[in-house]
Amino acid sequence: MNRRLALLVLPLLLVVAGCTAGKADDEPAPRPPAAAERPSPFRDCSKLGTAPTSTATTAPTTTGTTAAAGGKALPELTLSCFTGGAPVALRDVAGPAVINVWASWCGPCRKELPAFQRLSERTAGQLQVVGVNTRDSRGGAQSIGEDFGVRFPILVDQGDALQRELKRNAFPLTLFVDAQGQIRHIDATGALDDAQLAKLVRQHLGLAVPA
């Protein structure tokens, strides 16, 4: 009886041993390669210190604007560029320039960003359009750039340093900077459209935006 039982059990033991050995001998399945980091949709910041090829005389200060419109210099801040590379001293950004402070979670910011991209395209060689992304995640900012076709250079200010220096906490916030690097106007009225941007550029920087 014991011999018959042993004959029945032995094949089962061999089968189990064979399966275990087979698994041990198999090479582990290769791990899928890590997803490559998506390339940034934004331009790099290497040319921000180069003045536009065609500049115009700065428009005179208008009445009813903020104190900064009288010609206050940009704050002495150094910010990183979204695409990497050397940090950028804000005062080294060659004007005339329009600097837009934004975040991906800000509804009015998302609404107006395409207008800033069109402004960048229409005034190429005359005006620099620069974004300052703040209080945001890298993924959120990148997605907005991809979805809305934003291509102009983006600086990163996660510590709110620029807004604190300007004593402004509103979103979105847009600075109009003349060819001498002086802030001529700060706008915090909400989402700007193409017509409003063209008017503000003409009024504070003396540039006509092509239609």
ABEGO torsion letter per residue (X at the ends): XAAAAAAAAAAAAAAAAAAAAAAAABBBBBBBBBBBBBBBABBBAAAAABBBABBBBBBBBBBGBBAAAAGBBBBBBBBBBAAEEBBBBAAABBOBBBBBBBBAABAAAAAAAAAAAAAAAAABGABBBBBBBBGBBAAAAAAAAAAAGBABBBBBBAAGAAAAAAGBABOBBBBBBBAAGBBABBBAAEBBBAAAAAAAAAAAAGBBBBX
